[in-house]
Amino acid sequence: MSMTQALAPHLPYLRRYARALTGSQAGGDAYVRATLTALLSGEHALDESLPPRVGLYTLFHKIWSSTAHFDDLNEGAPANPSPEGRLQSLSSSRRAALLLTAVEAFSLEETGTILGESAESVEREIVDAQRTIESELVSKVMIIEDEPIIALDLENLVTELGHEVVGTAATRDQAVKLALAKKPGLVLADINLGEGGSGIDAVSEILTSFDIPVIFITAYPEKLLTGERPEPTYLIAKPFLPETVQATVGQALFFHPIKRKAA
């Protein structure tokens, strides 16, 4: 099997991870392209002692950590006691450890290999990241989902994480109306609403009125992780795990204050 064939199944999920880690489709996809370019040019090679997926993420992190990224924005900045300041002090390695385990389903040992740390260190970073996110990130959440059972599961999960669910919509029109009325701080949106329309269309209309982070939910994430067109930054695959929702919600809210500042 060629290297391209071995890595192809993992690329959509590396894009998902990279987008969540960097907070944008453009930023995440750029790092993925840099990783692939380094491989194809022969500048870097995968560690043949590792499974292809672990080797690919390991190389991605080697390239990502060798360039300027989010942590550099805070270098030399004064300590900030505000919630936003404390969130910005949350290191990229802690966020990476949480995403690699909760979203990408790597084991502690595999995550340690990817990050160049021990499994024990990874576990400590995950606990620290979860505590910081839970204590500092609370938002009003709107759910767009046409399946009542899934909508209820999401509502219960989000509430258990400390957020307030301001409402659930099953169609595009309901979603737009509810968002304008409640002005949520975060939207969880199913992509396919059946006869109720498209969750993507609903979100696009909502975002013309105000700026909020959005997490899309789909049973077919690989179809929205091609890197060939504007695609979601944050994506959760069905069926989802509670820790995946927690990590992705935290990451989306983590980056959003920075985007508002830059706007």
FITOR-242658 format. One record per residue (C-alpha): residue number from 1; residue in one letter; chain; x, y, z. Coordinates in steps of 0.2 Angstrom, whole numbers. Each point is the difference from the previous one (the first is absolute). Layout:
BEGIN
num, residuo, cadena, east, north, up
NUM, a, A, X, Y, Z
...
This chain:
BEGIN
num, residuo, cadena, east, north, up
1, m, A, 0, 0, 0
2, s, A, 7, 17, -5
3, m, A, 2, 14, 13
4, t, A, -14, 10, -8
5, q, A, -12, -15, 2
6, a, A, 5, -3, 18
7, l, A, -3, 18, 5
8, a, A, -15, 5, -11
9, p, A, -13, -7, 13
10, h, A, 7, 10, 14
11, l, A, 1, 17, -9
12, p, A, -18, 6, 3
13, y, A, 2, -3, 18
14, l, A, 17, 9, 1
15, r, A, -9, 15, -8
16, r, A, -13, -1, 13
17, y, A, 13, 0, 14
18, a, A, 11, 13, -8
19, r, A, -15, 12, -2
20, a, A, -6, -3, 18
21, l, A, 18, 3, 6
22, t, A, 3, 16, -9
23, g, A, -18, 7, 0
24, s, A, -2, 2, -18
25, q, A, -2, -10, -16
26, a, A, 13, 10, -9
27, g, A, 13, -2, 14
28, g, A, -3, -18, 3
29, d, A, 0, -5, -19
30, a, A, 16, 10, -2
31, y, A, 9, -11, 13
32, v, A, -7, -16, -8
33, r, A, 7, 6, -17
34, a, A, 17, 4, 7
35, t, A, 0, -17, 8
36, l, A, -4, -9, -16
37, t, A, 12, 11, -10
38, a, A, 14, -4, 12
39, l, A, -3, -19, -3
40, l, A, -2, 1, -18
41, s, A, 16, 10, -2
42, g, A, 10, -12, 10
43, e, A, 4, 14, 13
44, h, A, -8, -11, 14
45, a, A, -5, -18, 1
46, l, A, -12, -10, 10
47, d, A, 7, -10, 14
48, e, A, -2, -17, -6
49, s, A, -1, -8, 17
50, l, A, -17, 9, 3
51, p, A, -17, -4, -7
52, p, A, -3, 12, -15
53, r, A, -13, 10, 9
54, v, A, 11, 3, 15
55, g, A, 15, 4, -11
56, l, A, -10, 12, -10
57, y, A, -6, 10, 15
58, t, A, 17, -1, 7
59, l, A, 7, 8, -15
60, f, A, -14, 13, 0
61, h, A, 5, 5, 18
62, k, A, 18, 1, -4
63, i, A, -4, 13, -14
64, w, A, -13, 9, 9
65, s, A, 11, 2, 16
66, s, A, 15, 7, -11
67, t, A, -10, 15, -6
68, a, A, -9, 14, 9
69, h, A, -17, -4, 6
70, f, A, -12, 6, 13
71, d, A, 11, -1, 15
72, d, A, 12, 13, -8
73, l, A, -14, 13, 1
74, n, A, 2, 0, 19
75, e, A, 19, 0, 1
76, g, A, 5, 15, 10
77, a, A, -17, 6, 4
78, p, A, -5, 5, 18
79, a, A, -10, -12, 10
80, n, A, -19, 2, -2
81, p, A, -11, -5, 14
82, s, A, -16, 1, -11
83, p, A, -8, -17, -5
84, e, A, 6, 4, -18
85, g, A, 17, 3, 6
86, r, A, 1, -17, 10
87, l, A, -7, -9, -15
88, q, A, 13, 7, -11
89, s, A, 13, -6, 12
90, l, A, -6, -18, -3
91, s, A, 15, -7, -9
92, s, A, -2, -8, -18
93, s, A, 7, -16, 7
94, r, A, -14, -2, 12
95, r, A, -13, 4, -13
96, a, A, 8, -12, -12
97, a, A, 0, -14, 13
98, l, A, -18, 2, 3
99, l, A, -5, 0, -18
100, l, A, 11, -14, -5
101, t, A, -8, -11, 13
102, a, A, -18, 6, 1
103, v, A, -2, 4, -19
104, e, A, 12, -11, -9
105, a, A, -1, -14, 12
106, f, A, 19, -3, 2
107, s, A, 5, -9, 16
108, l, A, 10, 9, 13
109, e, A, 16, -10, -6
110, e, A, -3, 5, -18
111, t, A, -4, 18, 5
112, g, A, 17, 0, 9
113, t, A, 9, -6, -15
114, i, A, -8, 13, -11
115, l, A, 4, 14, 12
116, g, A, 17, -7, 6
117, e, A, -6, -1, 18
118, s, A, -3, -14, 12
119, a, A, -18, -7, 2
120, e, A, 0, 6, 18
121, s, A, 4, 18, -6
122, v, A, -14, -1, -13
123, e, A, -12, -6, 13
124, r, A, 4, 15, 11
125, e, A, -2, 12, -15
126, i, A, -17, -7, -4
127, v, A, -6, 2, 18
128, d, A, 7, 18, 1
129, a, A, -8, 5, -17
130, q, A, -17, -7, 5
131, r, A, 0, 9, 17
132, t, A, 5, 17, -9
133, i, A, -13, -2, -13
134, e, A, -14, -5, 12
135, s, A, 4, 14, 12
136, e, A, 2, 14, -13
137, l, A, -11, -5, -15
138, v, A, -19, 1, 3
139, s, A, -11, 5, -14
140, k, A, -18, 1, -7
141, v, A, -2, -14, -12
142, m, A, -13, -3, -14
143, i, A, -2, -17, -8
144, i, A, -6, -3, -18
145, e, A, -5, -18, -1
146, d, A, -15, -9, -8
147, e, A, 2, -16, 9
148, p, A, -9, 2, 17
149, i, A, 10, -13, 9
150, i, A, 17, 7, -6
151, a, A, -6, 17, 4
152, l, A, -4, -5, 18
153, d, A, 16, -9, 2
154, l, A, 10, 16, -5
155, e, A, -11, 11, 11
156, n, A, 4, -11, 15
157, l, A, 18, -2, -4
158, v, A, 2, 19, -3
159, t, A, -9, 4, 16
160, e, A, 10, -12, 10
161, l, A, 16, 9, -6
162, g, A, -7, 16, 8
163, h, A, -7, 9, -15
164, e, A, -18, 6, -2
165, v, A, -10, -6, -15
166, v, A, -11, 14, -6
167, g, A, -10, -11, -12
168, t, A, 0, -13, -13
169, a, A, -5, 2, -18
170, a, A, -5, -14, -13
171, t, A, 0, 10, -16
172, r, A, 9, 14, -8
173, d, A, -14, 12, 2
174, q, A, -2, -4, 19
175, a, A, 19, 1, 2
176, v, A, 1, 18, -7
177, k, A, -15, 6, 9
178, l, A, 7, -8, 17
179, a, A, 17, 7, -2
180, l, A, -6, 18, -4
181, a, A, -11, -1, 16
182, k, A, 12, -8, 12
183, k, A, 17, 6, -6
184, p, A, 10, -16, 5
185, g, A, 19, 0, 3
186, l, A, 2, -17, -9
187, v, A, -9, -10, -12
188, l, A, 0, -19, -2
189, a, A, -7, -4, -17
190, d, A, -5, -16, -9
191, i, A, 5, 1, -18
192, n, A, -15, -9, -8
193, l, A, -17, 5, 7
194, g, A, -9, -11, -11
195, e, A, -16, 8, -7
196, g, A, 4, 15, 11
197, g, A, 14, 5, -11
198, s, A, 19, 2, 3
199, g, A, 9, 4, 16
200, i, A, 14, 8, -10
201, d, A, -13, 12, -8
202, a, A, -8, 4, 17
203, v, A, 17, 4, 7
204, s, A, 5, 11, -15
205, e, A, -15, 11, 2
206, i, A, 2, 1, 19
207, l, A, 18, 6, -2
208, t, A, -5, 14, -11
209, s, A, -8, 8, 16
210, f, A, 13, -3, 13
211, d, A, 17, -9, 3
212, i, A, -1, -16, 10
213, p, A, 10, -17, 0
214, v, A, -8, -14, -9
215, i, A, 3, -19, 2
216, f, A, -8, -11, -13
217, i, A, -5, -18, 3
218, t, A, -1, -13, -14
219, a, A, 0, -19, -3
220, y, A, 12, 3, -14
221, p, A, 14, 11, 5
222, e, A, 12, -5, -14
223, k, A, -12, 8, -12
224, l, A, 4, 17, 8
225, l, A, 18, -2, 3
226, t, A, 7, 0, -18
227, g, A, 9, 17, 1
228, e, A, -6, 4, -17
229, r, A, -14, 13, 5
230, p, A, -6, 11, 14
231, e, A, -4, -13, 14
232, p, A, -3, 0, 18
233, t, A, 13, 3, 13
234, y, A, -8, -10, 13
235, l, A, -7, -17, -4
236, i, A, -7, -14, 11
237, a, A, -4, -17, -7
238, k, A, -15, -10, 4
239, p, A, -1, -10, 11
240, f, A, 8, 12, 12
241, l, A, 8, -3, 17
242, p, A, -2, 12, 14
243, e, A, 18, 4, 1
244, t, A, 1, 4, -18
245, v, A, -14, 13, 2
246, q, A, 8, 7, 15
247, a, A, 17, 2, -9
248, t, A, -7, 8, -16
249, v, A, -12, 12, 9
250, g, A, 15, 5, 11
251, q, A, 11, 3, -15
252, a, A, -13, 10, -9
253, l, A, -3, 11, 14
254, f, A, 18, 1, 4
255, f, A, 4, 8, -17
256, h, A, -15, 11, -2
257, p, A, 5, 15, 11
258, i, A, 16, 2, -10
259, k, A, -10, 0, -16
260, r, A, -11, 14, 7
261, k, A, 15, 10, 5
262, a, A, 7, -1, -18
263, a, A, -17, 4, -8
